[in-house]
């Protein structure tokens, strides 16, 4: 089954659509790197002990994919 995942970072008003193809069984999906400009005001995430960990929420929404009880129909 094919479909689309919508990846979004609400705090930064960024989103990206990712076409995917699923089949039965365990699936691995890789997300592309999102690019940002200085205008986006993205604060870097620092490893423990090197600075404040600026965290961002990532929303993943499935579009046109039929799922029931976490099983592909």
SULVEN-V553298 format. One record per pair of residues at least 4 apart in sequence whose ideal C-beta (glycine too) atoms are under 8 Angstrom apart, sorted by sequence separation. I is the first residue (numbers start at 1). GAP is how many residues later the second one is. D is the distance in whole Angstrom. If there is no record, write none. Layout:
((I	GAP	D) (I	GAP	D))
This chain:
((9	4	8) (23	4	7) (36	4	4) (46	4	4) (67	4	7) (9	5	5) (22	5	6) (46	5	3) (48	5	8) (62	5	7) (67	5	7) (68	5	6) (8	6	7) (9	6	7) (36	6	5) (46	6	7) (66	6	8) (67	6	7) (8	7	4) (44	7	8) (46	7	6) (66	7	4) (7	8	7) (8	8	8) (45	8	6) (46	8	8) (6	9	6) (7	9	5) (20	9	6) (45	9	6) (6	10	8) (7	10	8) (44	10	7) (45	10	7) (6	11	6) (7	11	6) (18	11	8) (43	11	4) (5	12	7) (6	12	8) (4	13	5) (5	13	5) (18	13	7) (4	14	7) (18	14	7) (4	15	6) (5	15	6) (3	16	8) (4	16	7) (16	16	7) (2	17	7) (3	17	6) (2	18	7) (16	18	6) (2	19	5) (3	19	7) (1	20	7) (2	20	7) (14	20	6) (1	21	5) (1	22	8) (14	22	7) (5	24	7) (7	24	6) (12	24	7) (9	25	7) (14	26	7) (7	27	8) (12	28	6) (12	29	8) (12	30	7) (22	43	7) (12	44	7) (11	45	6) (20	45	8) (11	46	6) (17	46	8) (9	47	5) (10	47	6) (9	48	7) (24	48	6) (9	49	6) (10	49	6) (23	49	8) (8	50	7) (9	50	8) (22	50	6) (7	51	7) (8	51	5) (7	52	7) (6	53	8) (7	53	6) (8	53	7) (6	54	7) (5	55	6) (6	55	4) (5	56	7) (6	56	8) (5	57	6) (6	57	6) (4	58	8) (5	58	7) (3	59	6) (4	59	4) (3	60	6) (4	60	6) (3	61	5) (4	61	8) (2	62	8) (3	62	3) (1	64	7) (1	65	7) (1	71	6) (1	72	8))
